């Protein structure tokens, strides 16, 4: 298993970092978002999850899976290949 790249930053909007994070997927399943993050990291694709709990007691959870702009194509290709399996 490949280790995540040293270029990874856990912050989607770090003002000290010039990385342009781009959304490649949105899910309402926190576990799915974490599995996707691991799959991307195994392919050396930096990834972070931006999440928002909405509605207080409604339990609605939305996670945005973000990758650096220059990894969008590779990330989407990986996500597509996982949909087919």
PDB file of N, CA, C and O in Angstrom:
ATOM      1  N   UNK A   1       0.846  -1.181   0.000  1.00  0.00           N
ATOM      2  CA  UNK A   1       0.000   0.000   0.000  1.00  0.00           C
ATOM      3  C   UNK A   1       0.890   1.243   0.000  1.00  0.00           C
ATOM      4  O   UNK A   1       1.830   1.343   0.788  1.00  0.00           O
ATOM      5  N   UNK A   2       0.587   2.180  -0.885  1.00  0.00           N
ATOM      6  CA  UNK A   2       1.359   3.413  -0.979  1.00  0.00           C
ATOM      7  C   UNK A   2       1.039   4.323   0.204  1.00  0.00           C
ATOM      8  O   UNK A   2      -0.089   4.347   0.697  1.00  0.00           O
ATOM      9  N   UNK A   3       2.033   5.058   0.643  1.00  0.00           N
ATOM     10  CA  UNK A   3       1.833   6.032   1.711  1.00  0.00           C
ATOM     11  C   UNK A   3       1.388   7.356   1.107  1.00  0.00           C
ATOM     12  O   UNK A   3       1.792   7.683  -0.010  1.00  0.00           O
ATOM     13  N   UNK A   4       0.557   8.138   1.823  1.00  0.00           N
ATOM     14  CA  UNK A   4       0.136   9.444   1.305  1.00  0.00           C
ATOM     15  C   UNK A   4       1.333  10.336   1.010  1.00  0.00           C
ATOM     16  O   UNK A   4       2.358  10.267   1.689  1.00  0.00           O
ATOM     17  N   UNK A   5       1.192  11.148   0.021  1.00  0.00           N
ATOM     18  CA  UNK A   5       2.244  12.058  -0.399  1.00  0.00           C
ATOM     19  C   UNK A   5       2.541  13.085   0.688  1.00  0.00           C
ATOM     20  O   UNK A   5       1.653  13.473   1.447  1.00  0.00           O
ATOM     21  N   UNK A   6       3.789  13.518   0.756  1.00  0.00           N
ATOM     22  CA  UNK A   6       4.189  14.530   1.730  1.00  0.00           C
ATOM     23  C   UNK A   6       3.584  15.889   1.407  1.00  0.00           C
ATOM     24  O   UNK A   6       3.608  16.788   2.247  1.00  0.00           O
ATOM     25  N   UNK A   7       3.034  16.056   0.189  1.00  0.00           N
ATOM     26  CA  UNK A   7       2.449  17.330  -0.218  1.00  0.00           C
ATOM     27  C   UNK A   7       1.056  17.544   0.376  1.00  0.00           C
ATOM     28  O   UNK A   7       0.485  18.623   0.227  1.00  0.00           O
ATOM     29  N   UNK A   8       0.512  16.546   1.038  1.00  0.00           N
ATOM     30  CA  UNK A   8      -0.843  16.606   1.570  1.00  0.00           C
ATOM     31  C   UNK A   8      -0.967  17.677   2.655  1.00  0.00           C
ATOM     32  O   UNK A   8      -0.086  17.819   3.503  1.00  0.00           O
ATOM     33  N   UNK A   9      -2.043  18.411   2.618  1.00  0.00           N
ATOM     34  CA  UNK A   9      -2.374  19.341   3.687  1.00  0.00           C
ATOM     35  C   UNK A   9      -3.805  19.066   4.115  1.00  0.00           C
ATOM     36  O   UNK A   9      -4.676  18.903   3.261  1.00  0.00           O
ATOM     37  N   UNK A  10      -4.071  19.009   5.416  1.00  0.00           N
ATOM     38  CA  UNK A  10      -5.418  18.658   5.863  1.00  0.00           C
ATOM     39  C   UNK A  10      -6.419  19.801   5.792  1.00  0.00           C
ATOM     40  O   UNK A  10      -7.591  19.601   6.111  1.00  0.00           O
ATOM     41  N   UNK A  11      -6.000  20.975   5.391  1.00  0.00           N
ATOM     42  CA  UNK A  11      -6.893  22.122   5.421  1.00  0.00           C
ATOM     43  C   UNK A  11      -7.335  22.518   4.020  1.00  0.00           C
ATOM     44  O   UNK A  11      -6.500  22.792   3.158  1.00  0.00           O
ATOM     45  N   UNK A  12      -8.636  22.548   3.790  1.00  0.00           N
ATOM     46  CA  UNK A  12      -9.164  22.876   2.468  1.00  0.00           C
ATOM     47  C   UNK A  12      -8.900  24.331   2.098  1.00  0.00           C
ATOM     48  O   UNK A  12      -8.733  24.651   0.921  1.00  0.00           O
ATOM     49  N   UNK A  13      -8.862  25.200   3.077  1.00  0.00           N
ATOM     50  CA  UNK A  13      -8.669  26.623   2.778  1.00  0.00           C
ATOM     51  C   UNK A  13      -7.592  27.226   3.685  1.00  0.00           C
ATOM     52  O   UNK A  13      -7.851  28.133   4.475  1.00  0.00           O
ATOM     53  N   UNK A  14      -6.401  26.702   3.547  1.00  0.00           N
ATOM     54  CA  UNK A  14      -5.271  27.186   4.322  1.00  0.00           C
ATOM     55  C   UNK A  14      -4.723  28.439   3.652  1.00  0.00           C
ATOM     56  O   UNK A  14      -4.196  28.349   2.542  1.00  0.00           O
ATOM     57  N   UNK A  15      -4.829  29.619   4.296  1.00  0.00           N
ATOM     58  CA  UNK A  15      -4.374  30.854   3.660  1.00  0.00           C
ATOM     59  C   UNK A  15      -2.869  30.876   3.395  1.00  0.00           C
ATOM     60  O   UNK A  15      -2.403  31.666   2.575  1.00  0.00           O
ATOM     61  N   UNK A  16      -2.114  30.035   4.067  1.00  0.00           N
ATOM     62  CA  UNK A  16      -0.672  29.989   3.868  1.00  0.00           C
ATOM     63  C   UNK A  16      -0.288  29.030   2.738  1.00  0.00           C
ATOM     64  O   UNK A  16       0.896  28.855   2.447  1.00  0.00           O
ATOM     65  N   UNK A  17      -1.271  28.420   2.112  1.00  0.00           N
ATOM     66  CA  UNK A  17      -1.009  27.419   1.088  1.00  0.00           C
ATOM     67  C   UNK A  17      -1.651  27.865  -0.217  1.00  0.00           C
ATOM     68  O   UNK A  17      -2.800  28.306  -0.227  1.00  0.00           O
ATOM     69  N   UNK A  18      -0.920  27.753  -1.309  1.00  0.00           N
ATOM     70  CA  UNK A  18      -1.433  28.200  -2.605  1.00  0.00           C
ATOM     71  C   UNK A  18      -2.189  27.117  -3.366  1.00  0.00           C
ATOM     72  O   UNK A  18      -2.460  27.277  -4.556  1.00  0.00           O
ATOM     73  N   UNK A  19      -2.531  26.020  -2.701  1.00  0.00           N
ATOM     74  CA  UNK A  19      -3.242  24.927  -3.360  1.00  0.00           C
ATOM     75  C   UNK A  19      -4.681  25.340  -3.627  1.00  0.00           C
ATOM     76  O   UNK A  19      -5.367  25.853  -2.743  1.00  0.00           O
ATOM     77  N   UNK A  20      -5.129  25.112  -4.855  1.00  0.00           N
ATOM     78  CA  UNK A  20      -6.533  25.349  -5.209  1.00  0.00           C
ATOM     79  C   UNK A  20      -7.271  24.027  -5.076  1.00  0.00           C
ATOM     80  O   UNK A  20      -7.188  23.171  -5.956  1.00  0.00           O
ATOM     81  N   UNK A  21      -7.994  23.862  -3.971  1.00  0.00           N
ATOM     82  CA  UNK A  21      -8.739  22.634  -3.717  1.00  0.00           C
ATOM     83  C   UNK A  21     -10.021  22.649  -4.536  1.00  0.00           C
ATOM     84  O   UNK A  21     -10.711  23.666  -4.604  1.00  0.00           O
ATOM     85  N   UNK A  22     -10.338  21.514  -5.157  1.00  0.00           N
ATOM     86  CA  UNK A  22     -11.494  21.397  -6.037  1.00  0.00           C
ATOM     87  C   UNK A  22     -12.337  20.198  -5.621  1.00  0.00           C
ATOM     88  O   UNK A  22     -11.813  19.120  -5.340  1.00  0.00           O
ATOM     89  N   UNK A  23     -13.640  20.402  -5.585  1.00  0.00           N
ATOM     90  CA  UNK A  23     -14.554  19.321  -5.213  1.00  0.00           C
ATOM     91  C   UNK A  23     -14.650  18.296  -6.337  1.00  0.00           C
ATOM     92  O   UNK A  23     -14.859  18.651  -7.497  1.00  0.00           O
ATOM     93  N   UNK A  24     -14.495  17.024  -5.983  1.00  0.00           N
ATOM     94  CA  UNK A  24     -14.661  15.952  -6.965  1.00  0.00           C
ATOM     95  C   UNK A  24     -15.883  15.097  -6.658  1.00  0.00           C
ATOM     96  O   UNK A  24     -16.310  14.293  -7.486  1.00  0.00           O
ATOM     97  N   UNK A  25     -16.444  15.275  -5.465  1.00  0.00           N
ATOM     98  CA  UNK A  25     -17.616  14.491  -5.096  1.00  0.00           C
ATOM     99  C   UNK A  25     -18.235  15.034  -3.826  1.00  0.00           C
ATOM    100  O   UNK A  25     -17.554  15.629  -2.990  1.00  0.00           O
ATOM    101  N   UNK A  26     -19.534  14.824  -3.692  1.00  0.00           N
ATOM    102  CA  UNK A  26     -20.265  15.139  -2.466  1.00  0.00           C
ATOM    103  C   UNK A  26     -21.017  13.888  -2.051  1.00  0.00           C
ATOM    104  O   UNK A  26     -21.573  13.184  -2.895  1.00  0.00           O
ATOM    105  N   UNK A  27     -21.037  13.611  -0.765  1.00  0.00           N
ATOM    106  CA  UNK A  27     -21.759  12.450  -0.254  1.00  0.00           C
ATOM    107  C   UNK A  27     -22.429  12.804   1.069  1.00  0.00           C
ATOM    108  O   UNK A  27     -22.004  13.720   1.773  1.00  0.00           O
ATOM    109  N   UNK A  28     -23.471  12.069   1.388  1.00  0.00           N
ATOM    110  CA  UNK A  28     -24.147  12.228   2.678  1.00  0.00           C
ATOM    111  C   UNK A  28     -23.768  11.101   3.627  1.00  0.00           C
ATOM    112  O   UNK A  28     -24.393  10.928   4.673  1.00  0.00           O
ATOM    113  N   UNK A  29     -22.747  10.338   3.263  1.00  0.00           N
ATOM    114  CA  UNK A  29     -22.285   9.200   4.053  1.00  0.00           C
ATOM    115  C   UNK A  29     -20.839   9.452   4.475  1.00  0.00           C
ATOM    116  O   UNK A  29     -19.923   9.381   3.656  1.00  0.00           O
ATOM    117  N   UNK A  30     -20.647   9.744   5.749  1.00  0.00           N
ATOM    118  CA  UNK A  30     -19.315  10.071   6.259  1.00  0.00           C
ATOM    119  C   UNK A  30     -18.336   8.909   6.057  1.00  0.00           C
ATOM    120  O   UNK A  30     -17.167   9.129   5.739  1.00  0.00           O
ATOM    121  N   UNK A  31     -18.808   7.692   6.238  1.00  0.00           N
ATOM    122  CA  UNK A  31     -17.948   6.517   6.045  1.00  0.00           C
ATOM    123  C   UNK A  31     -17.481   6.413   4.599  1.00  0.00           C
ATOM    124  O   UNK A  31     -16.317   6.103   4.341  1.00  0.00           O
ATOM    125  N   UNK A  32     -18.378   6.668   3.661  1.00  0.00           N
ATOM    126  CA  UNK A  32     -18.020   6.619   2.243  1.00  0.00           C
ATOM    127  C   UNK A  32     -16.949   7.664   1.932  1.00  0.00           C
ATOM    128  O   UNK A  32     -16.008   7.390   1.187  1.00  0.00           O
ATOM    129  N   UNK A  33     -17.091   8.845   2.498  1.00  0.00           N
ATOM    130  CA  UNK A  33     -16.100   9.904   2.273  1.00  0.00           C
ATOM    131  C   UNK A  33     -14.721   9.472   2.771  1.00  0.00           C
ATOM    132  O   UNK A  33     -13.716   9.725   2.107  1.00  0.00           O
ATOM    133  N   UNK A  34     -14.667   8.825   3.926  1.00  0.00           N
ATOM    134  CA  UNK A  34     -13.388   8.371   4.476  1.00  0.00           C
ATOM    135  C   UNK A  34     -12.770   7.265   3.623  1.00  0.00           C
ATOM    136  O   UNK A  34     -11.557   7.247   3.414  1.00  0.00           O
ATOM    137  N   UNK A  35     -13.601   6.342   3.128  1.00  0.00           N
ATOM    138  CA  UNK A  35     -13.099   5.267   2.261  1.00  0.00           C
ATOM    139  C   UNK A  35     -12.520   5.860   0.977  1.00  0.00           C
ATOM    140  O   UNK A  35     -11.470   5.424   0.506  1.00  0.00           O
ATOM    141  N   UNK A  36     -13.201   6.844   0.421  1.00  0.00           N
ATOM    142  CA  UNK A  36     -12.722   7.501  -0.798  1.00  0.00           C
ATOM    143  C   UNK A  36     -11.407   8.221  -0.533  1.00  0.00           C
ATOM    144  O   UNK A  36     -10.493   8.176  -1.357  1.00  0.00           O
ATOM    145  N   UNK A  37     -11.311   8.876   0.603  1.00  0.00           N
ATOM    146  CA  UNK A  37     -10.076   9.575   0.963  1.00  0.00           C
ATOM    147  C   UNK A  37      -8.905   8.592   1.030  1.00  0.00           C
ATOM    148  O   UNK A  37      -7.810   8.894   0.555  1.00  0.00           O
ATOM    149  N   UNK A  38      -9.134   7.426   1.614  1.00  0.00           N
ATOM    150  CA  UNK A  38      -8.088   6.404   1.712  1.00  0.00           C
ATOM    151  C   UNK A  38      -7.703   5.896   0.324  1.00  0.00           C
ATOM    152  O   UNK A  38      -6.520   5.744   0.021  1.00  0.00           O
ATOM    153  N   UNK A  39      -8.704   5.633  -0.517  1.00  0.00           N
ATOM    154  CA  UNK A  39      -8.436   5.146  -1.876  1.00  0.00           C
ATOM    155  C   UNK A  39      -7.614   6.160  -2.668  1.00  0.00           C
ATOM    156  O   UNK A  39      -6.695   5.784  -3.396  1.00  0.00           O
ATOM    157  N   UNK A  40      -7.940   7.436  -2.528  1.00  0.00           N
ATOM    158  CA  UNK A  40      -7.183   8.478  -3.222  1.00  0.00           C
ATOM    159  C   UNK A  40      -5.750   8.546  -2.695  1.00  0.00           C
ATOM    160  O   UNK A  40      -4.805   8.671  -3.475  1.00  0.00           O
ATOM    161  N   UNK A  41      -5.589   8.463  -1.377  1.00  0.00           N
ATOM    162  CA  UNK A  41      -4.254   8.518  -0.776  1.00  0.00           C
ATOM    163  C   UNK A  41      -3.395   7.348  -1.245  1.00  0.00           C
ATOM    164  O   UNK A  41      -2.190   7.506  -1.443  1.00  0.00           O
ATOM    165  N   UNK A  42      -4.005   6.173  -1.425  1.00  0.00           N
ATOM    166  CA  UNK A  42      -3.261   5.006  -1.903  1.00  0.00           C
ATOM    167  C   UNK A  42      -2.720   5.213  -3.317  1.00  0.00           C
ATOM    168  O   UNK A  42      -1.770   4.546  -3.726  1.00  0.00           O
ATOM    169  N   UNK A  43      -3.320   6.125  -4.051  1.00  0.00           N
ATOM    170  CA  UNK A  43      -2.856   6.453  -5.408  1.00  0.00           C
ATOM    171  C   UNK A  43      -2.043   7.753  -5.424  1.00  0.00           C
ATOM    172  O   UNK A  43      -1.820   8.339  -6.484  1.00  0.00           O
ATOM    173  N   UNK A  44      -1.607   8.192  -4.251  1.00  0.00           N
ATOM    174  CA  UNK A  44      -0.822   9.424  -4.094  1.00  0.00           C
ATOM    175  C   UNK A  44      -1.576  10.663  -4.564  1.00  0.00           C
ATOM    176  O   UNK A  44      -0.975  11.603  -5.084  1.00  0.00           O
ATOM    177  N   UNK A  45      -2.880  10.660  -4.381  1.00  0.00           N
ATOM    178  CA  UNK A  45      -3.703  11.823  -4.711  1.00  0.00           C
ATOM    179  C   UNK A  45      -4.075  12.498  -3.396  1.00  0.00           C
ATOM    180  O   UNK A  45      -4.846  11.940  -2.616  1.00  0.00           O
ATOM    181  N   UNK A  46      -3.536  13.696  -3.136  1.00  0.00           N
ATOM    182  CA  UNK A  46      -3.875  14.399  -1.900  1.00  0.00           C
ATOM    183  C   UNK A  46      -5.378  14.661  -1.836  1.00  0.00           C
ATOM    184  O   UNK A  46      -6.014  14.934  -2.854  1.00  0.00           O
ATOM    185  N   UNK A  47      -5.927  14.578  -0.655  1.00  0.00           N
ATOM    186  CA  UNK A  47      -7.373  14.720  -0.505  1.00  0.00           C
ATOM    187  C   UNK A  47      -7.695  15.251   0.882  1.00  0.00           C
ATOM    188  O   UNK A  47      -6.990  14.973   1.852  1.00  0.00           O
ATOM    189  N   UNK A  48      -8.747  16.003   0.954  1.00  0.00           N
ATOM    190  CA  UNK A  48      -9.271  16.426   2.243  1.00  0.00           C
ATOM    191  C   UNK A  48     -10.787  16.369   2.162  1.00  0.00           C
ATOM    192  O   UNK A  48     -11.370  16.413   1.079  1.00  0.00           O
ATOM    193  N   UNK A  49     -11.405  16.271   3.313  1.00  0.00           N
ATOM    194  CA  UNK A  49     -12.864  16.226   3.380  1.00  0.00           C
ATOM    195  C   UNK A  49     -13.336  17.461   4.117  1.00  0.00           C
ATOM    196  O   UNK A  49     -12.914  17.736   5.241  1.00  0.00           O
ATOM    197  N   UNK A  50     -14.206  18.189   3.475  1.00  0.00           N
ATOM    198  CA  UNK A  50     -14.830  19.352   4.101  1.00  0.00           C
ATOM    199  C   UNK A  50     -16.256  18.925   4.416  1.00  0.00           C
ATOM    200  O   UNK A  50     -17.014  18.556   3.519  1.00  0.00           O
ATOM    201  N   UNK A  51     -16.616  18.976   5.689  1.00  0.00           N
ATOM    202  CA  UNK A  51     -17.950  18.507   6.030  1.00  0.00           C
ATOM    203  C   UNK A  51     -18.741  19.560   6.774  1.00  0.00           C
ATOM    204  O   UNK A  51     -18.200  20.483   7.382  1.00  0.00           O
ATOM    205  N   UNK A  52     -20.031  19.382   6.697  1.00  0.00           N
ATOM    206  CA  UNK A  52     -20.938  20.306   7.368  1.00  0.00           C
ATOM    207  C   UNK A  52     -22.102  19.511   7.933  1.00  0.00           C
ATOM    208  O   UNK A  52     -22.780  18.777   7.214  1.00  0.00           O
ATOM    209  N   UNK A  53     -22.318  19.666   9.213  1.00  0.00           N
ATOM    210  CA  UNK A  53     -23.506  19.079   9.829  1.00  0.00           C
ATOM    211  C   UNK A  53     -24.583  20.140   9.724  1.00  0.00           C
ATOM    212  O   UNK A  53     -24.421  21.259  10.211  1.00  0.00           O
ATOM    213  N   UNK A  54     -25.673  19.782   9.091  1.00  0.00           N
ATOM    214  CA  UNK A  54     -26.722  20.763   8.839  1.00  0.00           C
ATOM    215  C   UNK A  54     -27.993  20.392   9.574  1.00  0.00           C
ATOM    216  O   UNK A  54     -28.286  19.215   9.784  1.00  0.00           O
ATOM    217  N   UNK A  55     -28.718  21.376   9.950  1.00  0.00           N
ATOM    218  CA  UNK A  55     -30.056  21.148  10.469  1.00  0.00           C
ATOM    219  C   UNK A  55     -30.132  20.727  11.922  1.00  0.00           C
ATOM    220  O   UNK A  55     -31.180  20.249  12.356  1.00  0.00           O
ATOM    221  N   UNK A  56     -29.072  20.883  12.687  1.00  0.00           N
ATOM    222  CA  UNK A  56     -29.137  20.570  14.106  1.00  0.00           C
ATOM    223  C   UNK A  56     -29.488  19.127  14.382  1.00  0.00           C
ATOM    224  O   UNK A  56     -28.648  18.239  14.228  1.00  0.00           O
ATOM    225  N   UNK A  57     -30.723  18.882  14.790  1.00  0.00           N
ATOM    226  CA  UNK A  57     -31.144  17.540  15.183  1.00  0.00           C
ATOM    227  C   UNK A  57     -31.593  16.666  14.016  1.00  0.00           C
ATOM    228  O   UNK A  57     -31.988  15.521  14.234  1.00  0.00           O
ATOM    229  N   UNK A  58     -31.546  17.161  12.808  1.00  0.00           N
ATOM    230  CA  UNK A  58     -32.007  16.361  11.666  1.00  0.00           C
ATOM    231  C   UNK A  58     -31.017  15.266  11.304  1.00  0.00           C
ATOM    232  O   UNK A  58     -31.381  14.294  10.642  1.00  0.00           O
ATOM    233  N   UNK A  59     -29.772  15.413  11.732  1.00  0.00           N
ATOM    234  CA  UNK A  59     -28.773  14.398  11.444  1.00  0.00           C
ATOM    235  C   UNK A  59     -28.251  14.425  10.018  1.00  0.00           C
ATOM    236  O   UNK A  59     -27.614  13.469   9.577  1.00  0.00           O
ATOM    237  N   UNK A  60     -28.508  15.493   9.298  1.00  0.00           N
ATOM    238  CA  UNK A  60     -28.043  15.588   7.916  1.00  0.00           C
ATOM    239  C   UNK A  60     -26.548  15.906   7.927  1.00  0.00           C
ATOM    240  O   UNK A  60     -26.104  16.863   8.561  1.00  0.00           O
ATOM    241  N   UNK A  61     -25.799  15.095   7.223  1.00  0.00           N
ATOM    242  CA  UNK A  61     -24.353  15.261   7.123  1.00  0.00           C
ATOM    243  C   UNK A  61     -23.995  15.334   5.650  1.00  0.00           C
ATOM    244  O   UNK A  61     -24.440  14.503   4.857  1.00  0.00           O
ATOM    245  N   UNK A  62     -23.205  16.309   5.287  1.00  0.00           N
ATOM    246  CA  UNK A  62     -22.742  16.408   3.906  1.00  0.00           C
ATOM    247  C   UNK A  62     -21.231  16.548   3.917  1.00  0.00           C
ATOM    248  O   UNK A  62     -20.682  17.385   4.633  1.00  0.00           O
ATOM    249  N   UNK A  63     -20.564  15.733   3.127  1.00  0.00           N
ATOM    250  CA  UNK A  63     -19.109  15.794   3.016  1.00  0.00           C
ATOM    251  C   UNK A  63     -18.732  16.110   1.583  1.00  0.00           C
ATOM    252  O   UNK A  63     -19.237  15.501   0.640  1.00  0.00           O
ATOM    253  N   UNK A  64     -17.834  17.072   1.436  1.00  0.00           N
ATOM    254  CA  UNK A  64     -17.285  17.406   0.122  1.00  0.00           C
ATOM    255  C   UNK A  64     -15.874  16.834   0.068  1.00  0.00           C
ATOM    256  O   UNK A  64     -15.038  17.142   0.917  1.00  0.00           O
ATOM    257  N   UNK A  65     -15.617  16.007  -0.926  1.00  0.00           N
ATOM    258  CA  UNK A  65     -14.291  15.429  -1.125  1.00  0.00           C
ATOM    259  C   UNK A  65     -13.536  16.369  -2.059  1.00  0.00           C
ATOM    260  O   UNK A  65     -13.966  16.620  -3.185  1.00  0.00           O
ATOM    261  N   UNK A  66     -12.404  16.886  -1.578  1.00  0.00           N
ATOM    262  CA  UNK A  66     -11.627  17.884  -2.311  1.00  0.00           C
ATOM    263  C   UNK A  66     -10.222  17.370  -2.607  1.00  0.00           C
ATOM    264  O   UNK A  66      -9.597  16.701  -1.784  1.00  0.00           O
ATOM    265  N   UNK A  67      -9.744  17.701  -3.799  1.00  0.00           N
ATOM    266  CA  UNK A  67      -8.368  17.385  -4.193  1.00  0.00           C
ATOM    267  C   UNK A  67      -7.762  18.642  -4.814  1.00  0.00           C
ATOM    268  O   UNK A  67      -8.498  19.519  -5.265  1.00  0.00           O
ATOM    269  N   UNK A  68      -6.426  18.742  -4.845  1.00  0.00           N
ATOM    270  CA  UNK A  68      -5.813  19.878  -5.531  1.00  0.00           C
ATOM    271  C   UNK A  68      -6.228  19.889  -7.004  1.00  0.00           C
ATOM    272  O   UNK A  68      -6.433  18.843  -7.621  1.00  0.00           O
ATOM    273  N   UNK A  69      -6.341  21.079  -7.536  1.00  0.00           N
ATOM    274  CA  UNK A  69      -6.821  21.279  -8.906  1.00  0.00           C
ATOM    275  C   UNK A  69      -6.095  20.394  -9.930  1.00  0.00           C
ATOM    276  O   UNK A  69      -6.720  19.864 -10.848  1.00  0.00           O
ATOM    277  N   UNK A  70      -4.790  20.240  -9.770  1.00  0.00           N
ATOM    278  CA  UNK A  70      -4.017  19.465 -10.745  1.00  0.00           C
ATOM    279  C   UNK A  70      -4.191  17.949 -10.587  1.00  0.00           C
ATOM    280  O   UNK A  70      -3.615  17.187 -11.363  1.00  0.00           O
ATOM    281  N   UNK A  71      -4.972  17.498  -9.601  1.00  0.00           N
ATOM    282  CA  UNK A  71      -5.251  16.075  -9.400  1.00  0.00           C
ATOM    283  C   UNK A  71      -6.698  15.717  -9.738  1.00  0.00           C
ATOM    284  O   UNK A  71      -7.094  14.561  -9.589  1.00  0.00           O
ATOM    285  N   UNK A  72      -7.490  16.684 -10.189  1.00  0.00           N
ATOM    286  CA  UNK A  72      -8.919  16.454 -10.435  1.00  0.00           C
ATOM    287  C   UNK A  72      -9.144  15.328 -11.445  1.00  0.00           C
ATOM    288  O   UNK A  72      -9.952  14.433 -11.199  1.00  0.00           O
ATOM    289  N   UNK A  73      -8.446  15.362 -12.565  1.00  0.00           N
ATOM    290  CA  UNK A  73      -8.650  14.339 -13.601  1.00  0.00           C
ATOM    291  C   UNK A  73      -8.359  12.940 -13.055  1.00  0.00           C
ATOM    292  O   UNK A  73      -9.156  12.021 -13.247  1.00  0.00           O
ATOM    293  N   UNK A  74      -7.234  12.778 -12.384  1.00  0.00           N
ATOM    294  CA  UNK A  74      -6.857  11.470 -11.833  1.00  0.00           C
ATOM    295  C   UNK A  74      -7.857  11.009 -10.778  1.00  0.00           C
ATOM    296  O   UNK A  74      -8.206   9.830 -10.722  1.00  0.00           O
ATOM    297  N   UNK A  75      -8.317  11.939  -9.942  1.00  0.00           N
ATOM    298  CA  UNK A  75      -9.281  11.583  -8.897  1.00  0.00           C
ATOM    299  C   UNK A  75     -10.608  11.142  -9.503  1.00  0.00           C
ATOM    300  O   UNK A  75     -11.186  10.143  -9.074  1.00  0.00           O
ATOM    301  N   UNK A  76     -11.090  11.876 -10.491  1.00  0.00           N
ATOM    302  CA  UNK A  76     -12.363  11.513 -11.128  1.00  0.00           C
ATOM    303  C   UNK A  76     -12.254  10.179 -11.857  1.00  0.00           C
ATOM    304  O   UNK A  76     -13.198   9.390 -11.861  1.00  0.00           O
ATOM    305  N   UNK A  77     -11.114   9.932 -12.467  1.00  0.00           N
ATOM    306  CA  UNK A  77     -10.896   8.656 -13.153  1.00  0.00           C
ATOM    307  C   UNK A  77     -10.945   7.507 -12.142  1.00  0.00           C
ATOM    308  O   UNK A  77     -11.548   6.467 -12.408  1.00  0.00           O
ATOM    309  N   UNK A  78     -10.315   7.695 -10.993  1.00  0.00           N
ATOM    310  CA  UNK A  78     -10.329   6.678  -9.943  1.00  0.00           C
ATOM    311  C   UNK A  78     -11.751   6.460  -9.421  1.00  0.00           C
ATOM    312  O   UNK A  78     -12.175   5.320  -9.234  1.00  0.00           O
ATOM    313  N   UNK A  79     -12.478   7.536  -9.189  1.00  0.00           N
ATOM    314  CA  UNK A  79     -13.855   7.424  -8.698  1.00  0.00           C
ATOM    315  C   UNK A  79     -14.734   6.692  -9.708  1.00  0.00           C
ATOM    316  O   UNK A  79     -15.568   5.871  -9.325  1.00  0.00           O
ATOM    317  N   UNK A  80     -14.555   6.983 -10.985  1.00  0.00           N
ATOM    318  CA  UNK A  80     -15.329   6.300 -12.032  1.00  0.00           C
ATOM    319  C   UNK A  80     -15.024   4.805 -12.050  1.00  0.00           C
ATOM    320  O   UNK A  80     -15.931   3.985 -12.193  1.00  0.00           O
ATOM    321  N   UNK A  81     -13.747   4.453 -11.906  1.00  0.00           N
ATOM    322  CA  UNK A  81     -13.384   3.033 -11.938  1.00  0.00           C
ATOM    323  C   UNK A  81     -13.972   2.286 -10.747  1.00  0.00           C
ATOM    324  O   UNK A  81     -14.289   1.102 -10.857  1.00  0.00           O
ATOM    325  N   UNK A  82     -14.120   2.961  -9.612  1.00  0.00           N
ATOM    326  CA  UNK A  82     -14.718   2.328  -8.433  1.00  0.00           C
ATOM    327  C   UNK A  82     -16.226   2.181  -8.577  1.00  0.00           C
ATOM    328  O   UNK A  82     -16.810   1.267  -7.994  1.00  0.00           O
ATOM    329  N   UNK A  83     -16.867   3.057  -9.336  1.00  0.00           N
ATOM    330  CA  UNK A  83     -18.304   2.939  -9.581  1.00  0.00           C
ATOM    331  C   UNK A  83     -18.612   1.695 -10.397  1.00  0.00           C
ATOM    332  O   UNK A  83     -19.666   1.079 -10.238  1.00  0.00           O
ATOM    333  N   UNK A  84     -17.686   1.333 -11.271  1.00  0.00           N
ATOM    334  CA  UNK A  84     -17.889   0.198 -12.172  1.00  0.00           C
ATOM    335  C   UNK A  84     -17.730  -1.139 -11.467  1.00  0.00           C
ATOM    336  O   UNK A  84     -18.202  -2.157 -11.975  1.00  0.00           O
ATOM    337  N   UNK A  85     -17.077  -1.164 -10.309  1.00  0.00           N
ATOM    338  CA  UNK A  85     -16.866  -2.435  -9.605  1.00  0.00           C
ATOM    339  C   UNK A  85     -17.939  -2.697  -8.596  1.00  0.00           C
ATOM    340  O   UNK A  85     -17.910  -3.723  -7.916  1.00  0.00           O
TER     341      UNK A  85
END
